[in-house]
């Protein structure tokens, strides 16, 4: 019984890990759009002061967390 419970927990944990599915990609794209809008409002679009493309920075941040913007 203990082994069965551990296997179920392991399967649930592993199934939660994975690549980007279409739903997640949609969330990332929405986050990137918010990021681009933010950078436009603060006057840092299309390039940030660091020289990096604002859209690329927004995508990097949004891939880490879709609540970045």
ABEGO torsion letter per residue (X at the ends): XAAAAAAAAAAAAAAABEBBBAAAAAAAAAAAAAAAAAAAAAGAOABBAAGBBAAAAAAAAAAABAAAX
